[in-house]
């Protein structure tokens, strides 16, 4: 009877460990997108102990009108599509993360400031293409800020620095869209009474 109890105890212990591992994974994963969440980002950053690392912070610029006009189901599908596109557009050493709402981060890992800026541009272009959600074609561009810092990393400080860059990108986008269009050449008017 004792060997049977021992086997049972081992099986129960293995089940408890599997449940613990599953809970740890869930605590570090965004349930909507399947991407790591803020806790997952902190875990990844904690593993970097030396060198310069980069981080991108991005916010979807026209997401609120999508939710307001088409509802949260469509909004959730857009967030999943953004997560998929980020996963496809990131390098194998980079980690896309959903922080909350329509805000995402990309852990770049070892990276200098110039590469972080290039990756921000690359991902801005990758996210600019329209999304096909059901019968809708939605354009939800992103503003992205980049930051780089020496390890060990203060993630909050890195996010704050990238946040400032993201808002500069938003202002530049707003300024670019607020510019008047090209001037039209004057069309000669013909007075029909005198012509």
Buried (B, 14 or more C-beta within 10 A) or exposed (E): EEEEEEEEEEEEEEEEEEEEEEEEEEEBBBEEBEBBBBBBBBBBBEEBEEEBBBBBBBBBBEBEEBBEEBEEEBBBBBBBBBBBBBBEBBEEEBBBBBBEEBBBBBBBBBBBEEBBBEBBEBBBEBBEEEBEBEEBEBEBBBBBBBBBBEBEBEBEEBBEBBBEBBBEBBEEBEEEEEEEEEEEEEEEEEEEEEE
